[in-house]
């Protein structure tokens, strides 16, 4: 959907930036998957809602500045004219939203949800995680308020009829951002897998009919895997061994594994059904991306209760597959876009899986390939900044360098291995 906007009271700079958003930012945002929100709902709501319009302009300015500098956006620099204009638009959007919230218009909830998304994307794009996840929490509060108002015991995923189609689409985007927040110890989870008790394998196997459904099916599973892994970290580090319910954790691990295995089987069945249809380059990349993420998530979940870093050496074939898939995906982007590859996308892509390989694969050749792939495509995927993570990974690798007594090894000795890394400062400001 393309809208020619000339809202009363808007400046020529604002109109130019909105055009940048429609022409360049939206196609970049949907580099992995088509999105009803970015391609249809945002342009439509911007036409009627000044708060959303100015939030869109702010995000497009950040994108345009990134294209000029050739790198993902970082902390705001008040001396930068693009940053000043973006912050002014951001403030204008926030001010107009505050005025809008006082209305009894039934559309206010959708406007507020959309602004939560736009503000979260803006702050994620500039690396301000704390502010981004604060906006996410505001969106969660809106969702929870509607659930309580409707006297529902279930999550919104189980009762979509209480939401308008627009609100339902917006909430799914918020949930995808919530999945990313799992790596930073923030938010929810908003999602819970059902049934709560582990049933027979394949008992509730989903049927997937599009890549969008594949992605939506994986989100709650990914959320549970990342938060389960985080909950096990104190046990893995030996901090709460006497208090940790290992039996309960093992049961939870098996429960999530059953859901992941069901999802993977449904995904592969979908791929087989689509085999006769020639996929375009975007769909082929997205299919490879889903396969890459399935591989990485299966490894993250399976090793959540592992207390010996040497165990990860057994998964070298998986790390090779992840790295090879990432290489094929990045090469495909390069072949199609040249040097104009996306610098900001909101969907999780190759960065989290490559980061996992960089941290847990101690085979020097594969680990260095993964680092080189992160360096080869400087960009941001939601909360994940490839430039920042390359710095963290390289520091991690230096600490794991074998000592002079270890000889010429192809892998890192156990004594040099680090089981976790310090998490990123959520402020995002330097």
N, C-alpha and C positions, 0 to 999 in steps of 0.2 A: 504494500500500500504506500503510495506516495502522495503527500498533501502539500499544496502550495499555501504556505501560511503568511498572512500579513496581518497579524493581530494588532488591534489598536494599541498605540503606545509603545510598540516595539521599535528598537533602533535598527539601522541598516546592519550593524555588526551582529546583533542578535539574529536577524533574519539570515544573514550569511552563515552563521554557525549552525543554525537549524538545518539549513540546506546541506552543510557538511555532515551533520548527523545522519540525514536520510541517504545521502549519496555514498558516504564512506564508512561512518561508524556502524550503522546497522549491518551492512554486509560483513564487516569485520567481526561483530558480535556473534553472528550466526555462522562462523567459519566451520564449526563442528557439526551443529545440528540446526535445522530450521526452527524458528521460534515464533509462535503466534504472538507472544508478548512484544518482542522487539520489532517484528515485521508488520504487525497490524494494530495491536492495542496501544502501544506507545504513540505512534503517529496520530491515531484517532483521538486519544484522550488529550494530547497536546493541543489539539484544535480548540478544545472547549475549556481547558483548565490551565490558567497562567502559571500556577505553581509547577505543574509538570513541564510546561513549555520551558521555563527558565532552568529547571533541573536538567532537562535535555541539553540545553545550550551549554551549561556548565560542563557536562560530561564530554560534549563534542569538542570543547576548547582544550580539555586535557588530552584528548585523542590527537587533535591537530598538532599540539605542541610536541607530542611523542613522535609523530611522523616527521616533524622538522628536525628534532634532535637525533632521531634514529635509534632511540632506546626507550624501554618502558618508563612511564612516569615515576618520579620519586617524590620526596618531600616537597611541599610547596615553598617557592622562593618568591617573596614579596617584590623582589627587584625584577622579576620576570613579568612582562606585560600580559602574557597569556594567563599566567597563574593569577594575577590580580583580577583580570576580567572573569576568570572561572570562579574565583571566590566571591566576587560581587554577584554573579548570577546564582550561585549556591545560596547566598544570604537572601537574595530576593525571593527565591523559590521557597525557602523556609518561612520567610515572613508572610508570603501569600498563603502558604498552607495553614499557618496559624489562624489567619482570618477565615479561611475556608472551613476549618474544623468547628467553628461556631454555628454553622448552618445546620438546619434540619433536613437538608437534601439527602435522600437515601443513597445518592451516589458518593457521599463523602467517604464512606468506608473504602471504596475502590480507589478513590483519589489518594487517601492516606496510605493504602498498601502500595500503590504505584510510587509514591514519593519515598516510602521506606526503601523500595528497590533501587530507585535512582540515586538516593543519598548513599546507600550501601555501596553501589557500584562506583560512585564518585570517590568515596573514601578508600575503597579497596584499590582503585586505580592509582591513587597517590600513596598507597602503603600505610594508611592510617587505620590499622586493624581495629583498634579500640572503638573509634567512632563508627566504623562500618558495622561492627557487631552490636553496638548500641542501637543503631537504626534497625538492625535485624530483630533485636529484642522488642522494639516498638511494634514491628510487624507481627511478632508472635503474640503480643498482648492483644492486638486487634483480633487475631484469629481465635485466641482463647476467649475473648469477650463474646464473640459471636457463638462459640460453642456453648458457653455457659448460658447465654441468652436463650438459645434454642433448647436448653435442658438436655444436652447430649452427653452421653458417657464416652462416646467413641472419638477418635481423632477425626479431623475433617476428611481424611482420605476415605473413611468408611461412610461418610454421609455428605457427598457432594451436593445433594439436592438443597441443602440449606444455604448454598452460595450461588450467586449469579455466575454464568459462564466466565465472565471477565474476572471476577474475584477468585474463582477456582484456578484459572490460569496464572494469575498473579501470585497466589499462594504457593503454587508449585515452584515458581522461581525463587521465592523466599526460602523454601525448603532446600533447594539445591545449594543456596548460599549457606544454609545451616549445616549441610553436609561438610562443606569446606571448613567451617568453624571448628569441626571436631579435632583438627590438627592443632588448634590453638587454645583448646581448653575452654571454649566459650559456648554459651547458649545451651540449648535443649538437652537431650534430643527432642525434637518435635515429633519424630516418627517412631513408631514401634512396630515390629514385625508381628504378624498374626498368622496362625494361632500362637498364643503365649507359650503353651506347652508343646514340646517337640513331638510331631506326629511321624507317621511313616514317610519315608523318602518318596517324593513324587506325589504325595497325597493332595497337595494344593499347587501342583505345577502350573505356572501361568502360561497363557497362550499369547505370544507376542506377534504383532502383525505389522510393525513399523519400527524404524530406528528410534523414533520419539518414544514409543512404548518401551523399547529396550532400555533406554536411558532412564525413563521414569520408574521402571521396575527395579533398576539397580540402585537408585538413590537411597531408599530406606535400608537396603542391605548394606550398602557402603557406610551409611551413618552408623549402623549398629556395629559393624566391624571396627571402624576407627575408634569409636567410644569404648568398645570392649577392650581393644588393644591398650588404650590409654588407662583403663581401670586396672589392667594387669601389670603396668609398669612398676609400681612399688614392689610387687611380689618378685618380678624378674630381677630387680636391682637388689633384692634381699633385705628390703626395709621393713616388711611386715609378714615375714614367713610364718610366724606363729599365729597370726590373726587372720590369715587369708583363707577363704573357703575354697580350696583347690577343687574339691568335688563339685561344688556348685558352679565354679568357673568352667570346669571341663564340660559340664552338662550344657551350660550356656554356649560354649564354643561349638559343641556338636549341633545344637539347635540352629545357630546361625549358619553353620556349614551346610546343613540340610537345605536351607533356603537358598544359599548361594549356588549349591549344586543344581537345584531345581531351575534357578534362573539361567545358569550356564547351558543346561540341556535345552531349555526353551529357546535361548538365543541361537544355539547351533541349529536347532530345527528350523528357526526362522531363516537363517542364512542358507540352509539347504533349499528351502522353498523358493528363495529369491535367486538361486543359482542360474536359472534359465533367463533371468532378466539382466541385461547388461547394465551394471551400476556405473553412474558417473563418478568422477574422481572424488567428489565430496563424500558421497555415500560409501565409496570404497574405503576412504580414510576413516570415516566414522565407524565402519564395521571393524577395521583393524584396531581402532582405538578401544572399542568395547572389548575386543579379545585381549588386548594389552591390559586393560584395567581388571578384567576377570582374573588374569594370571597373577597380577600383583596383589589383588585383594585376597585371593586364595592363599598366597604365601604369607601375607601379613596376618591373616587369621590363624593359619596352621601353626605359626611360630609364636603366637601371643603368650604362651606359657613356657617358652623355651628359656632356660636359665644359663645355657652354655653357648657362647658365641660361635664355637666351632661347628655347631649344628647347621649353621647357615651355609657352610661349604657344601652340604648335601644338595642344595638347591641351585647349584650353578647352571644346570640346564634351563631352569625357569628364568634365571637372570639373563641368560643368553637370548631366550625367546623374547623377553621384554625389550631388551636393547635392540634386537633386530627389528621388531615391529615398530619401535619408536623411530629407528633410522629410516624405515620405509615410509612412514607417515611424514616425517620432516622432509625427506627427499621429494615426496609427492607435492607438498606445499611449495617447495622451492621451484619445482618444475612448472607449477601453475602460476605462481605469483612472482617469481624472481626475487628481487630484493624488497618487494612490497608485501611481505608476509604480514599477517595480523600481529599487531604489537599488544593489543588488549582483547581478551575474550573472557566471558564470564563463566563458561563451562570449564570443568576440569578436563585437561587434555593429557599430554605426555609428561608434564613436569612432575607430578607427585610420584608416578611410577618410576621415572628415571632417578628421582631423589632417593627412593627406596633402594634401588640397585646401587647407587653411589655409597649409601651408608652400610648396606648389609652384604654386598658382594665383595669379598676380599681377594678375588682374582684380579691381579693388576691390569691385565689387558681389557677385560670386560668393564671393570670400574672406570678406567680411563676413557673407554669408548662412550660410556654413559655421560661422563663429565663433558666430553667434547660435543656430544649432542646437545646438552643444555647450553653450552657456549655458542653453538652454531646458530641457534635461534633465540636471540634475546627478546623475551616477551613476558607478558603477565597473563596468567590464567586465574581470574578471580583473586583469591588471596595468595597465590603462588607467584613470586617474582623470580624468574630464572637467574637474573644477575645476582640477586641477594643470596639465593640458594647455592649458586656456584661458589661464592665466597665461603659460605658455611661448610660446604662439602670439602673444599680445598684445605681449610683449617683442620677439619676432621681427619683428612687423609694424612696431613703432616704429623698429627699426633699419633697416628697409627703406623708411621714409618717404622720398619724393623730396625733394631739396633745393630751395632757392628758385630755383636756376638751371634746374630741370627743367620749370618751368611747370605748367600744369594738365593732368596726364596721367591716363589711365584705368588705366594699368598702371605697375609699378615699373621704372625704367630699369635697364639692365644693371649700371651702376656701383654701384647700391645693393643689388643682390641678394646674398643669403647662401645658400651651397650646402648648409649643414648647420647643425644646432643642437646645443648641448651636451646630452649625454644625462643622464637623471635620475640623481641620487644613489641608488645601490642600497640604502643603509642604510635609507632610508625613515623614519628617526627624526629629529626636529627638536630 
